Amino acid sequence: MSNILIIKHGSLGDLIQANGAIKDIKEFYGNRKVFLLTSAPYSIFMSECPYIDGVIIDKRLPRWNLFFLYKLKKLLSKYNFSKIFDLQNSRRTRFYRNFVLKDLEWSSSSDTLESGQSKKDFDKHPVLDRMELQLNKNNIPTKYIKNIDLTWALEDLSKLTQQYTNRDYILIFPFCSKKHQNKKWPFFKDLTASIRREYKNNYSVLVAPGPGEFKEASDLNAKVIMNGREPVNIKMLISLISGAKFIIANDTGPAHIASHLKKNGLVLFGSHTSARKVSIENSNFKALSVKNLADLDVNTVMEEIKSKLN
């Protein structure tokens, strides 16, 4: 029997957003194996996902590297794929469609366009709406695409958190990727001081840095959570967020995790995109949007926190 391939390379937030679509695809093709082609940083995490039968790592080397492309094509040909769901919809995956996995049935955003609709117009829709339209075009029921379930990734972190606090805790995520510094609000250190003054010993303020973020985290006057000498892994991160009383984050992967866990919290948006487009808001997790994040003052953020936390 032939197999199904889903392509979603990352980032973390994008992969979290795709979990519902992945579950819908797996449920629809219940008698067939569903594999995920993704980047190495997410391979271990997604290999534990119950909606995936296997993970294939894409090193995403330059497309002019013919040896890499030959090896990738040879590897993928072993799996007898009959249908590809491109949830990444990037220039790389379009290249794969034309040269690596050609002559197979594909589903992508370009296949989802209505007559006369441009991809530019299609991409204005919120991300979960776009995935829903893509799956609907393939007659796949979309029960989970906007009801993302991350309970499979939760684990008991009480022994870890008790090393840092015995109280309820507020988690902050002041980081962003080097490519997207415009997503970064510059006043998290001042915010931490304000939270301490306002709530005194009621809450601990914790931060969980990723690789390369420890030095920045150490300067925030928050308690830095690590797994020994290493950053927490993705499942631990999800579990930490699940246990938090409140989350304050830039527009990054942890914010999407908090949103889909229905956590009480706040995500800070500049003009780089809108909260609507990335499908991040719900009744508990709200966006505070401004034109320029540097103009967003600590008092404004604190008033939002107090309105939701008190």
C-alpha positions in Angstrom: 0.0 0.0 0.0 1.2 3.5 -0.8 2.1 6.1 1.8 1.4 9.8 2.5 4.0 12.5 2.9 3.5 15.8 4.7 6.1 18.5 4.3 6.5 21.0 7.1 10.1 22.2 7.8 9.5 24.6 10.6 9.8 27.0 12.4 8.6 25.7 15.8 5.5 28.0 15.7 4.7 26.9 12.2 5.0 23.2 13.1 2.8 23.7 16.2 0.2 25.4 13.9 0.3 22.4 11.6 -0.5 19.8 14.3 -4.2 20.0 13.7 -3.9 19.6 10.0 -1.5 16.6 10.5 -4.1 14.9 12.7 -6.8 15.5 10.2 -4.7 14.0 7.4 -3.8 11.0 9.5 -7.4 10.4 10.5 -8.5 10.6 6.9 -5.8 8.2 5.7 -6.1 5.9 8.7 -5.2 2.7 6.9 -2.0 4.2 5.4 1.2 5.4 6.9 1.8 9.1 7.1 5.3 10.5 7.2 6.6 14.0 7.9 9.5 15.6 6.1 10.9 18.2 8.5 14.1 19.9 9.7 16.5 18.2 12.1 15.7 20.4 15.2 12.1 19.1 15.2 12.7 15.5 14.3 12.9 14.0 17.8 9.8 16.0 18.9 7.7 15.1 16.0 8.8 11.4 16.1 6.7 11.2 19.3 3.6 12.7 17.7 0.8 10.0 17.6 -0.4 11.2 14.2 2.9 10.5 12.5 4.2 7.0 11.5 7.7 8.3 10.8 9.9 11.4 10.4 12.3 12.0 7.6 15.0 14.7 8.1 15.5 17.2 5.4 19.0 18.9 5.7 17.8 21.7 3.4 21.1 22.1 1.8 21.4 24.5 -1.2 19.5 23.4 -4.2 22.6 23.6 -6.4 24.0 20.7 -4.3 23.2 18.0 -6.8 24.6 15.2 -4.5 22.3 16.3 -1.7 19.3 16.3 -4.1 20.2 12.9 -5.5 20.4 11.4 -2.0 17.1 13.0 -1.0 15.3 11.8 -4.1 16.7 8.3 -3.6 15.7 8.2 0.1 12.1 9.5 -0.6 11.6 7.0 -3.4 11.9 4.1 -1.0 8.7 5.1 0.8 6.3 4.6 -2.1 4.5 7.9 -1.6 1.4 8.4 -3.7 0.4 11.8 -2.3 2.2 14.8 -0.9 0.7 17.5 1.3 2.9 20.6 1.1 2.1 22.5 4.3 5.3 24.6 4.0 4.4 26.1 0.6 7.8 27.6 0.0 10.1 28.0 -3.0 12.0 25.0 -1.8 9.0 22.7 -1.7 7.9 24.0 -5.2 11.4 23.0 -6.3 10.9 19.5 -4.8 7.6 19.2 -6.6 9.2 19.9 -9.9 12.5 18.0 -9.6 12.5 15.6 -6.6 9.0 14.3 -6.1 7.6 14.9 -9.6 4.9 12.8 -11.2 3.1 12.4 -7.8 -0.1 13.9 -6.7 0.5 17.1 -4.7 -1.7 19.3 -2.5 -0.3 22.8 -1.9 -1.7 26.3 -1.6 -1.3 26.8 -5.4 -3.7 23.9 -5.9 -6.2 25.5 -3.6 -6.6 28.8 -5.4 -10.0 29.8 -6.7 -10.3 30.7 -10.4 -8.7 34.0 -10.9 -7.2 34.2 -7.4 -3.5 35.0 -6.9 -1.3 33.3 -4.3 -0.6 36.7 -3.0 -4.3 37.3 -2.2 -4.6 33.7 -0.9 -1.8 34.3 1.6 -3.7 37.2 3.1 -6.0 34.7 4.8 -5.1 33.6 8.4 -2.7 30.6 8.4 -5.2 28.1 9.8 -7.9 29.2 7.3 -5.4 28.6 4.5 -4.6 25.1 5.7 -8.4 24.4 6.2 -9.1 25.4 2.6 -6.2 23.2 1.4 -7.5 20.2 3.2 -11.1 20.9 2.2 -10.0 21.0 -1.4 -8.9 17.3 -0.9 -12.3 16.4 0.7 -10.6 15.9 4.1 -12.8 16.7 7.1 -11.1 19.4 9.2 -12.1 18.5 12.8 -8.7 19.4 14.4 -7.2 22.1 12.2 -8.5 24.8 14.5 -8.7 22.6 17.6 -5.0 21.7 18.0 -4.3 19.1 20.7 -0.9 19.2 22.3 -1.7 16.9 25.3 0.4 14.2 23.7 3.5 16.3 24.3 2.8 17.0 28.0 5.0 15.4 30.7 5.4 15.8 34.5 7.9 18.6 35.1 7.2 19.0 38.8 10.8 17.9 39.8 12.3 20.4 37.5 10.1 23.4 38.4 10.5 22.7 42.1 14.2 23.4 41.6 13.3 27.0 40.7 10.0 27.8 42.5 7.4 26.5 44.8 4.9 29.2 43.8 2.7 29.8 40.7 4.9 31.2 38.0 4.8 33.7 35.1 6.8 32.7 32.0 8.4 35.3 29.7 9.7 34.7 26.2 11.7 37.8 25.2 13.6 36.1 22.4 13.2 35.9 18.6 15.3 34.5 15.7 18.3 36.5 14.4 16.4 36.9 11.1 13.4 38.6 12.8 14.7 41.1 15.3 11.8 43.4 14.4 9.6 40.9 16.4 11.5 41.7 19.6 10.1 44.0 22.3 13.1 45.6 24.1 11.8 46.1 27.6 11.4 42.6 29.1 14.0 43.3 31.8 12.0 46.4 33.0 8.8 44.3 32.8 10.2 41.7 35.1 11.0 44.3 37.6 7.5 45.8 37.4 5.9 42.3 37.8 8.0 41.7 41.0 7.0 45.1 42.4 3.3 44.5 41.6 3.0 40.9 42.8 5.9 40.6 45.2 6.0 36.9 46.3 2.8 35.8 44.7 4.5 34.7 41.5 7.9 33.7 40.3 9.1 35.0 37.0 10.7 32.3 34.9 12.4 32.2 31.5 13.3 29.2 29.4 16.0 30.1 26.9 16.7 28.1 23.8 20.1 27.3 22.3 22.3 30.5 22.3 19.9 32.5 24.5 21.3 31.8 28.0 23.3 35.0 28.3 20.4 37.2 27.3 18.1 35.3 29.7 20.6 35.7 32.5 20.3 39.5 32.2 16.5 39.6 32.8 16.3 39.3 36.6 14.2 36.2 36.1 14.9 32.6 37.1 16.5 30.8 34.2 15.2 27.3 33.7 17.6 24.8 32.2 17.6 21.0 31.8 20.9 20.5 33.6 23.4 22.5 31.5 21.2 22.3 28.4 18.1 24.2 27.3 14.8 22.4 27.9 13.6 20.3 24.9 10.4 21.0 23.0 8.2 18.7 25.1 9.6 20.2 28.3 8.9 23.7 26.9 5.3 22.8 26.1 4.9 21.3 29.6 6.4 24.4 31.3 4.0 26.6 29.3 1.1 24.4 30.3 1.9 24.8 34.0 2.3 28.6 33.9 -0.1 31.0 35.4 0.5 33.6 32.7 2.6 34.0 29.6 4.1 37.1 28.0 5.9 36.5 24.7 7.1 38.0 21.5 5.6 36.5 18.3 7.6 33.3 18.4 7.0 29.5 18.8 6.3 29.6 22.5 3.5 32.1 21.9 1.8 29.7 19.5 2.2 26.9 22.0 0.6 29.0 24.7 -2.3 29.9 22.4 -3.1 26.3 21.5 -2.9 25.3 25.1 -5.5 28.0 25.8 -3.2 29.7 28.3 -3.9 33.0 29.9 -1.4 35.4 28.4 -0.3 38.1 26.1 1.7 38.2 22.9 3.3 41.5 21.7 3.0 42.4 18.0 4.7 45.1 15.9 4.0 45.8 12.3 5.8 42.7 11.0 2.5 40.9 10.6 -0.9 40.8 12.3 -2.2 38.5 15.1 -5.1 37.6 12.8 -2.9 36.4 10.0 -1.0 34.0 12.2 -4.1 32.8 14.0 -2.8 33.3 17.5 -5.6 34.9 19.5 -8.3 33.2 21.5 -10.5 34.0 24.5 -7.5 33.6 26.9 -4.5 34.5 24.9 -4.6 38.0 23.5 -2.4 40.2 21.3 -1.2 43.6 22.1 -0.4 45.2 18.7 1.4 48.4 18.0 3.1 49.9 14.9 6.5 49.9 16.5 7.4 47.7 19.4 10.0 50.2 20.6 7.2 52.6 21.3 5.3 50.1 23.5 6.0 51.1 27.1 6.1 48.8 30.1 3.2 50.5 31.9 0.9 49.7 29.0 1.9 46.0 29.1 1.6 45.9 32.9 -2.0 47.3 32.7 -2.9 44.5 30.2 -1.3 41.9 32.5 -3.2 43.2 35.6 -6.5 43.3 33.7 -6.1 39.6 33.0 -4.2 38.3 36.0 -5.9 40.1 38.9 
